Amino acid sequence: MKATIFHNPRCSKSREALAILQDAGADVEIVEYLKNPPTRARLAGLYERAGIRPRDGLRKAEDGAKALKDASDDAILDAMAADPILIERPLVETEKGVRLGRPPGAVRQIL
């Protein structure tokens, strides 16, 4: 099974999700999204496949997220595309779907 993880190696939850994928024998493409951020369109598609709104994929602990409290989904996607630190991680995609790995075990639903 192929899987793509939008990963931050400094994040323990992201490392845990990656370990779950590797332990399951997935062929994992690791995208360090802070170095190689997804496009706005790619993010929108991932959230749509996950069945969540961009707001649900916003890393609310970041300073930049506070200004987006009342923002539209479009404004949130624009902000994420401009500043990928605002993207909650890890985001995992397989042919079975997309999951936000919070908690990391949620990625098992798409294996």
C-alpha positions as CSV (number, residue, x, y, z in Angstrom):
1,M,0.0,0.0,0.0
2,K,1.2,3.5,-0.9
3,A,0.9,6.3,1.6
4,T,1.9,9.9,1.7
5,I,2.6,11.7,5.0
6,F,2.9,15.4,5.3
7,H,5.4,15.2,8.0
8,N,7.4,17.4,10.5
9,P,10.2,15.2,11.9
10,R,10.4,17.5,15.0
11,C,6.8,16.6,15.9
12,S,6.3,13.5,18.1
13,K,2.7,12.8,16.8
14,S,4.0,13.0,13.2
15,R,6.9,10.6,14.1
16,E,4.3,8.2,15.7
17,A,2.1,8.2,12.7
18,L,5.1,7.6,10.4
19,A,6.0,4.6,12.6
20,I,2.5,3.2,12.3
21,L,2.7,3.5,8.5
22,Q,6.1,1.8,8.3
23,D,5.1,-0.9,10.8
24,A,2.1,-1.7,8.6
25,G,4.4,-2.2,5.6
26,A,3.2,0.9,3.7
27,D,5.4,2.3,0.9
28,V,5.6,5.8,2.4
29,E,6.3,9.0,0.6
30,I,7.5,11.5,3.2
31,V,6.8,15.1,2.4
32,E,8.4,17.5,4.9
33,Y,5.7,20.1,4.3
34,L,7.6,22.9,5.9
35,K,10.3,22.5,3.3
36,N,8.0,21.5,0.4
37,P,4.5,22.8,1.3
38,P,1.5,21.6,-0.6
39,T,-0.3,24.0,-2.8
40,R,-3.6,25.6,-1.7
41,A,-5.4,23.4,-4.2
42,R,-3.7,20.2,-2.9
43,L,-4.6,21.2,0.7
44,A,-8.2,21.8,-0.3
45,G,-8.4,18.4,-1.9
46,L,-6.8,16.6,1.0
47,Y,-9.3,18.2,3.5
48,E,-12.2,17.4,1.2
49,R,-11.1,13.7,1.0
50,A,-10.7,13.7,4.8
51,G,-14.2,15.1,5.2
52,I,-13.0,18.0,7.3
53,R,-13.0,21.7,6.9
54,P,-9.7,23.6,6.5
55,R,-10.4,25.1,10.0
56,D,-10.1,21.5,11.4
57,G,-6.7,21.2,9.7
58,L,-5.5,24.5,11.2
59,R,-2.7,24.3,13.8
60,K,-4.5,26.5,16.3
61,A,-1.5,26.8,18.7
62,E,0.4,28.9,16.2
63,D,0.4,32.6,16.6
64,G,-0.7,33.1,13.1
65,A,-3.8,31.0,13.7
66,K,-5.2,33.4,16.2
67,A,-5.9,36.0,13.5
68,L,-7.9,33.4,11.6
69,K,-10.4,32.7,14.4
70,D,-13.4,34.1,12.4
71,A,-11.9,33.6,8.9
72,S,-13.6,31.8,6.1
73,D,-12.3,28.4,4.8
74,D,-10.8,30.2,1.8
75,A,-8.9,32.6,4.0
76,I,-7.6,29.8,6.1
77,L,-6.4,27.9,3.0
78,D,-4.7,31.0,1.7
79,A,-3.0,31.5,5.1
80,M,-1.8,27.9,5.2
81,A,-0.5,28.1,1.6
82,A,1.4,31.3,2.6
83,D,2.7,30.0,5.9
84,P,2.7,26.1,6.1
85,I,3.5,26.1,9.9
86,L,-0.3,26.7,10.1
87,I,-1.0,23.2,8.8
88,E,-1.8,20.7,11.5
89,R,0.3,17.6,11.2
90,P,0.6,14.8,10.3
91,L,-1.8,14.6,7.4
92,V,-1.7,11.1,5.7
93,E,-3.2,10.0,2.4
94,T,-3.7,6.5,1.0
95,E,-6.0,5.2,-1.7
96,K,-8.5,4.6,1.1
97,G,-8.7,8.2,2.2
98,V,-7.0,11.0,4.1
99,R,-6.7,11.3,7.9
100,L,-5.3,13.9,10.2
101,G,-3.0,11.9,12.5
102,R,-4.4,13.4,15.7
103,P,-4.2,11.0,17.5
104,P,-1.6,9.1,15.4
105,G,-3.7,5.9,15.5
106,A,-6.3,7.6,13.3
107,V,-4.1,6.7,10.3
108,R,-5.0,3.0,10.8
109,Q,-8.5,3.8,9.5
110,I,-7.0,4.3,6.0
111,L,-4.5,1.4,5.9
